[in-house]
Amino acid sequence: MLRRLYDWTMSLAARRSAEVWLAVIAFVESSVFLVPADVLFLPMALAKPERSYRYAIVATVASVLGGIAGWALGFYAYETVARPVLEFYGKLDAFEQMKSYVTYETILLLLVTSGLAHLPPIKIVTILSGVIQVNIWLFVFSAIVARGARFLFLAWLLRRYGEPIRHFIEKRLGHIVSIGAVVAIVLYIVYRYLAH
């Protein structure tokens, strides 16, 4: 099922309505969808490099709006809507475990790492932010910074290096960004440990 979903998402890049689909997928990725918007963003930006920054802005705005929807699900409708969604994706146990130990400070760190590297998946962090009642404006600011940095960096790479960088992005960039996110988490833990 996941492979078919991935292939369907990739097929959208060739459509005239691709930009609209990019916005839709970036929106739903942040709250309920499994396939990241990068899957559509990359072929679109490669096909029309002159529009890569425009696509990055569309993806960022839609992703932030989707994040707000995820926050609202956690804040207003956790039991009735968000919990069944998490259960459907098999993420409920991980979510409940995170909810039991996360603090206001760590959720901000998770917003940045999930926005940059999908670590943990963005939909989990947006819903969790609503559940623990993170200030909506702080949430929006964090989402803009993290998601904007990811999409604009990808746009810059694609504009500068074109098709040769695509293989690197698809195969290795996720690992590199994930390592960076893990380093950020470790530095935060060390800082918290030394501060006490």
N, C-alpha and C positions, 0 to 999 in steps of 0.2 A: 504494500500500500504506500509506504513512504517513497519508494522509488517512482511509482506512478505519479505521486504528488509532485516530486522533484521535477520529473520530465514535463509535466503539465505546466509548472511554473516557468521552466526554461522556454517552453514554446511560446509563452506570452511575449517574450522579448522581440519577436519578429512582427508582432501585430502593430497596426497603426495606433491602437489604444494602449500601447505599452506603458506610457507615462502614467496613465490612469491606473493601470494594473500595478505598477510599481508603488504608487501611493496606497492602494488598497492592501497590498501584501505587507508593506512596511507598517501600516496601521494595525492589521490583525496579528502580525508577528509579535507585537509588543504586549498582546493580551491573551490570544487564544491559538494562534497558528503555529505549526511546527517548523515550516520551511523558512529560513532567513531571507530577508529581502535582497541580500547580496547575490543570490542565485539569479535574480532578474536584473539587478543593477549592473553586474559585471558585463554580460553580453550587450546590454543597451549602451553602456559607456564605451565599449570597444567598437560597436557599430557606428556610433556618432560621437567621437571623442570631443568635438567642439561643444557638445551638450553635457559633458560629464559632470561639470560643477552644478549645472541646473538640475540634473538627475539627483545629485547628492543632496541638494537643498530640498527637493521634493521628498526624497526618502527620509531626510531628517525631520522635516515638519510632520509628515504622516506618522513616523515612528513615535515622535513625542506625543502627538495627539492620541495614538494608540496606547502609549504608556499611561496617559491620563485616564483613558477608558479602563485600563487594567487596575490603576489605582482606585478608581471609582468602584470597580467590581469588588475589590478587597475591602474598601471602606463601607460600602452600602449593601453589597449583596454577596458576601462571602459564602454563607451557608447555602443560599438558593441557587447561585450561578457559578461562582468561582470554584467552589469545592468540587462540584461535578466535572468541571473542565479539567481541573488538576487530576482528578481520579481517572478521567478518560485517557489522559496522556501518561498515566502511571507515575505521576510526580507528587501525589498527595502525601506519601510517607516522608519524602525528602522535604516537602514544604512544611509539614508539621514539625519535623525535627529542627529545621531552620527557625521556625517561628518560636520555638521554645528557648533558643539561646541568642537570637539576634537582638541587638540594641539599636538605638536610634543612630549612633555613630557608625556601627558596622553596616547598617542598611545603606548609608550614603556611599560607603566604600563599594558595596555590592552593586549599587546603581552604576557606578563608574566601570567596574570590571565587567558587568554584564552588558553594558552599553558598548564597550570597546571590543570585548572578546566572547560574548555569550557565555560568560563564566560567573555565576550559573545562568541558565536560560533567562532571557529578559522578561518573559511573561511571568515567571515565578517571582522575580524581584518587584515588578510593578504591582502585582496583586498583594505581595507581602507588605509593600510600602503603604498600601491602603489599609491593610489589616492592622498594622501597628501605628497608623495615623501619622505618618510623616507629613510635615507641612507641605501643602500642595505646591507652593511657590518654590520652595527649596527642591522639591522633587522635579518640577519642570526645569529649573535651572540645571540640575545635575543631568537630566536626560538630554537637554540641548547640548551641553558640553560633550558628554560621552558619545551620543549618537552622531552629532555633527562632526566630531573628531574622526570617527570611524569612516563615515561616508566621504568626507572631504579628503581624507588621506588616501582612500581608495581611488577617488577621482584624480587626485594629483599623480599617483602612481601610473594610472592608466593613460593619462595625458602625456606623461613624460616618457614612458617606456612602451606603451601600446601592447600589442598582442604577445610579445615575448614574456611580459610580466604576468600574463593571465595564468599560466600554469603554476608559477610560483605562488600567486595569490590563492588559487584554488587548493593547492596542496600544502603550502607551508605557512602562509600568513596567519592562519588561525592558530597554529602551534606557537608561533613567535609572539603573537599578541597575548595568547593564553599564558605563556611563560612570564611576560611582562606583568600581567594581571596577578599571577601568583606571587611575583616579587613584590608588587605593591601591597598585597595582603600580608606577606611575611614582614615587610618593613613596618606596616601598621601595628602588627602584633608585637614586634620588638619595641616599637615606640611606646605602646601601651604598657608593656612589661617594665620598661625602664622608667616610665613616668610614675610608677607606683612604688 
